[in-house]
Each structure stands twice: as C-alpha cells, then as structure tokens.
Amino acid sequence: NLGTATLSNGDAAVVGSYKDTISNKGKLIITGSGTVSNNAGSGAVVNYAGATAELQSGTFTANKWYTIKNMGAMTISGATVETTSGGASSLVANGWYGDKGNNDRGTAYTDTKAKLIICEGSTLSGGMNTVKNDDYGVLEITGGTFENTDGPTIQNWSEATISGGTFSVPQGFVLANGSYGDEADPGIMTVTGG
C-alpha cells in the first residue's frame, strides 16, 4: 500500500546494473494513491518471467527507459502511467525484444508468454509507443484511456485483443500492427470495441 508516499530511484551511480525502482520476481499488488518514479534511466516497475503483478492504483513514471516492463503476468486496473522522456522509449513494454535466445533484463524467453491485461480506470500517456506488445507478448485491453502526442497508442508485434478503451493521438496512427511472420512476432490484432 503506497498510501500517499513516493518511492523513487534517482541516483544511477549508487545502485546496481539495473536501476529499477521496483523489481518483482514474486507476487506484487500495488494499492494507494502514491507515486513510484524512476529518474535513473530504468523502469518504475519491472515484472520478471514467472512473476505476477497487479497495479490497482497509484502513479508510475520514469524518465528514459520504459516506465513499466512486463515479462510475467501483469494487470493494470486503475493506475496512471506516465513518462518524462517524451518519445525516447515506449511507455509500457510487454514481452521480450529480439529473438528467442535474447536476454531482456537477464531473462530469456523459454515457454511462457508475457501477458498484460489493461482494464477500465487506467490512464496511460506518452512514450514512443504508449504500449508496445513485443516478442511473445499477449496483450488484452478491456478499457482505459490511452494517449500519445504523435506515436501510436498501441504498437503490436505479437498477439493483441482490444475490446474497450479510448485511444487518441492528435497526429499519426492510433494503432500500429507489424509482423515478422514467426512465432515471436505473428502480428495478430483483434479489435472488437473501444
């Protein structure tokens, strides 16, 4: 429970090679109206393979890298996710980057896909892409508000399903879908609402 507190990681020189504010390798549930921020060029929350995370409320922000990176199972159900980096990086990244042997934060894909669910009550804004669904990622959006200035609100390379939500970009594409035609990046996007 964050309460109204702020958890921050702002000194890149003091911390280890990964300077994330929260690194989850177990079960994480975040409540409260406080803030989790990262000014050390890393993530506010990184959820590793095999871990589960629920961001039920709170504000999450980072300045250079992804604000949230998921390689496990994560639900964002009432949080506000922001960035101060502009378009330097995607806001939220789900899955891996590269091929099957690629390590991401020291974790290589094995046989369990990363799953991210975003629900009503969540607000995500900014980034190169607001949400990037990358290699071996399964993305399910049932609601929420997604905003960007010129990059897509959703960039899908793997499997994405959108059944609700509000998506807005003043210029450019609201949704983007790509494929490398392999098991990591089939580029399947299904939109039934929103």
C-alpha positions in Angstrom: 0.0 0.0 0.0 1.7 3.2 -1.2 -0.6 5.4 0.8 0.4 8.9 -0.4 4.1 8.2 -0.3 6.6 8.4 -3.2 9.1 5.6 -4.0 11.9 6.9 -6.1 15.2 5.8 -7.6 17.1 8.8 -8.7 20.8 8.1 -8.2 22.2 6.0 -11.0 25.7 5.9 -9.5 24.7 4.2 -6.3 22.5 1.3 -7.5 23.4 -1.9 -9.4 23.4 -2.5 -13.1 19.6 -2.5 -13.3 18.4 0.7 -11.5 14.7 -0.1 -11.4 12.6 1.3 -8.6 10.7 -2.0 -8.2 11.9 -5.3 -9.5 9.3 -8.1 -9.0 10.2 -11.8 -9.1 7.3 -12.9 -6.9 3.8 -11.7 -6.4 3.2 -7.9 -6.2 0.0 -6.0 -5.6 0.2 -2.2 -5.5 -2.6 0.0 -4.0 -2.7 3.5 -2.6 -2.6 6.9 -4.3 1.2 7.4 -4.1 3.8 7.5 -6.8 6.5 5.1 -8.0 9.1 7.1 -10.0 12.5 6.4 -11.6 15.0 9.1 -12.6 17.9 6.7 -13.0 17.2 5.7 -16.6 15.4 2.5 -15.7 11.9 1.3 -15.0 9.5 2.2 -12.3 8.3 -1.4 -12.2 9.9 -4.4 -13.9 7.9 -7.7 -13.6 10.1 -10.7 -14.4 9.2 -14.0 -16.1 7.2 -16.2 -13.7 6.1 -13.3 -11.5 2.7 -11.7 -11.2 1.9 -8.0 -10.6 -1.3 -6.1 -10.1 -1.2 -2.3 -10.4 -4.6 -1.4 -8.9 -3.8 2.3 -8.3 -1.0 4.8 -8.0 1.0 6.9 -10.4 4.1 5.4 -12.2 6.6 7.5 -14.0 10.2 7.2 -15.5 12.5 9.5 -17.4 14.4 7.5 -20.1 13.5 3.7 -20.3 10.1 2.0 -20.2 8.1 3.1 -17.2 6.7 -0.4 -16.9 8.3 -3.6 -18.4 6.5 -6.9 -18.1 7.8 -10.4 -18.8 5.5 -12.2 -16.5 1.8 -11.8 -15.8 0.6 -8.2 -15.1 -2.8 -6.5 -14.7 -3.1 -2.7 -14.8 -6.6 -1.9 -13.4 -6.6 1.6 -12.0 -3.1 3.1 -12.3 -1.8 6.2 -14.0 1.3 5.5 -16.1 3.4 8.4 -17.5 6.8 9.3 -18.8 9.0 12.4 -18.7 11.2 11.1 -21.6 8.9 12.2 -24.4 9.4 9.8 -27.3 12.7 8.4 -26.3 11.2 5.0 -25.3 7.9 3.2 -25.2 5.9 3.9 -22.0 4.9 0.2 -21.3 6.6 -2.8 -22.9 5.2 -6.3 -22.7 7.3 -9.3 -23.8 10.9 -9.6 -25.0 13.0 -7.9 -27.6 14.9 -9.7 -30.3 14.8 -13.5 -30.9 14.1 -16.5 -28.7 17.6 -16.5 -27.3 17.7 -12.8 -26.5 18.1 -11.9 -22.8 16.0 -9.0 -21.6 16.9 -7.8 -18.1 18.8 -11.0 -17.8 15.7 -13.1 -18.6 15.4 -15.1 -21.8 12.1 -16.3 -23.2 11.5 -20.0 -22.5 8.0 -21.3 -22.9 5.6 -18.9 -21.1 4.4 -15.9 -22.9 4.3 -12.5 -21.1 0.6 -11.5 -20.5 -0.5 -7.9 -19.9 -4.2 -7.0 -19.1 -5.2 -3.4 -19.0 -8.7 -2.5 -17.6 -11.1 0.4 -17.2 -9.8 3.0 -14.7 -6.2 3.0 -16.1 -4.7 6.1 -17.8 -1.6 5.6 -19.9 0.0 8.6 -21.7 3.1 9.3 -23.7 6.2 7.4 -25.0 7.4 6.4 -28.4 4.6 4.0 -28.3 2.2 4.1 -25.3 2.1 0.3 -25.1 4.5 -1.9 -27.1 3.5 -5.5 -27.3 6.7 -7.2 -28.3 8.1 -10.7 -28.8 6.0 -13.5 -27.2 3.6 -10.9 -25.7 -0.1 -11.4 -25.1 -1.9 -8.1 -24.6 -5.6 -7.8 -23.6 -7.2 -4.3 -23.3 -10.8 -4.2 -21.9 -10.8 -0.5 -21.1 -8.7 2.5 -20.0 -7.5 5.8 -21.6 -4.5 5.7 -23.9 -3.0 9.0 -25.2 0.1 10.0 -27.2 1.3 13.1 -29.0 2.4 11.5 -32.3 3.4 7.9 -31.7 0.8 5.0 -31.7 -1.0 4.3 -28.5 -0.7 0.6 -29.3 2.2 -1.0 -31.2 1.6 -4.7 -31.6 4.1 -7.3 -32.9 2.7 -10.4 -31.2 -1.0 -11.0 -30.1 -3.3 -8.2 -29.0 -7.0 -8.1 -28.3 -8.9 -4.8 -27.8 -12.5 -4.9 -26.6 -12.7 -1.4 -25.0 -10.9 1.8 -24.1 -10.4 5.2 -25.5 -7.3 5.8 -27.8 -6.2 9.2 -29.0 -3.3 10.7 -31.0 -3.6 14.2 -32.5 -1.5 13.2 -35.5 -0.2 9.9 -36.8 -1.6 6.4 -36.2 -3.6 5.4 -33.2 -3.0 1.7 -33.6 0.0 0.0 -35.3 0.4 -3.7 -36.1 3.5 -5.4 -37.5 4.7 -9.0 -38.1 8.0 -10.8 -38.8 5.9 -13.9 -39.6 7.4 -16.1 -36.9 6.3 -17.5 -33.5 7.7 -14.5 -31.6 6.0 -11.8 -33.8 2.9 -13.1 -35.6 1.3 -9.7 -35.6 -2.3 -10.7 -34.7 -4.5 -7.8 -33.6 -8.2 -8.2 -32.9 -10.4 -5.1 -32.2 -14.0 -5.6 -31.2 -14.7 -2.4 -29.2 -13.3 0.9 -27.9 
